[in-house]
Amino acid sequence: MQKISIPHADAMALDLIEKISTAEWTTVTARFDETMSAALSDAALADAWASVVALQGELESTGTPFVRGHGLHTVVDVPLEQEAGEMVFRVAFDADGRIAGLFFLNPDAASKEL
């Protein structure tokens, strides 16, 4: 199977985490594909980010995005430096640049292969 990789996925992922960290939920969810739209509302995304902040504190900085093709998706991992620890923001884009997956992972889970 050919691995798809879309251009500028790294910049797109950094833009998304910035929008999430500043509570721009509708801007993020508007970019979801149909499956994500059905699975994750603005409120659910807000709740997920609130859980990350409760666990690790406010976002302080982001690391260098790691981009790779995975089947029909382009997957980007962005290391997050937070007040109380580290997390990884993982986003999967479809061939049209829509968000097909969005996860907040601990670094150990993120280091495992897809």
N, C-alpha and C positions, 0 to 999 in steps of 0.2 A: 504494500500500500504506500502510495506517495505521501510524504509528510508535507503538510501545508504550512507556510509561514507568511504572515502578512507584514507589509512594511510598517514601520513606526509603532509596532506593538509595545515596545518598551516605553515610549512617550505616552501612548494611550493608557498604559497601566499606571504610570506615575500620575497622570491627570485624574484618573479614577480614584486613586487613594487620597489625593488632595481633596476631591469633591466629597468623598465619604467623610474625611476628617473634619470638614467644614459643614457637615449636615445638609449637603445638596442632594437629598435622596432622589427627588424626581428627575434631576439631571442624569443620575446614574441609571435609574430603572428605565428611563426612556430608551436606553441603549441595549436593553435586554432582548434576547430572541424570544420566540413564543414560549418555549419551555420555561425559561427563567421568569418571564412575566407571570406565568401561571403559578410558579412556585414561590416567588419572593416579592412581596409588596413593599412599598416605601416604608411602612411601619415595621415590617419584619427585618428589613435591612437596617433600619435605625436601631432596632432591638439587638441585632447581631453586633453592630459596632459598639453599642453601649456595653455589651458583655465583654468585648475585647478591652475596652477602656477600663472597665471595672476590674478585670483580671491583671492587666499590664500597665495601666496608666495612659495618659495622653500621649499621642504621637509626637515624638521629638524630631525624628529625621528618617529618611528612607535611604536604603543602600542602592547599589547598582542592580538594575533589573536583569534577570536571567531569562532569555527567550529561547523557546524550542518548539519545533513542530511536533504535534502528537495526533496522528491520523488526519482528520479534516479540520483540526483546530490548531491555533497558535496559543501556546500556554506561556504565561509570564509569571515568574515569582519575583516579588519585590520584598527584600528584607526590611523590616520595620524596627526602628529603635524607639522604644517607649520608656516612660519614666521608670517602670519597675521590671523591665525585661525586654525580650525580643519576640517578635512574631514574624510570620511570612504571609503576605497578601498574595494569593494566587488567583489569577483571572485567565479564563479561556475565551478566546475570540473565535467566531466562525469565519468563514472565508470572506464574508461581507463586513467584518469588523464589529459585528454585534456580540454582546456578552453572552456566552453560552455556559459559563460557570464562574462562580465567585466564592472564594474560601478564605478564611483566616485560620492559619495553621501554626502550631508550635514548630520551631526549627527542626526538631527531630522528625516529625511527621512529614514535613516538606522535603527533607533530604532523601526520603525513600522514592524510588522511581515510580513514575505514573503507572 
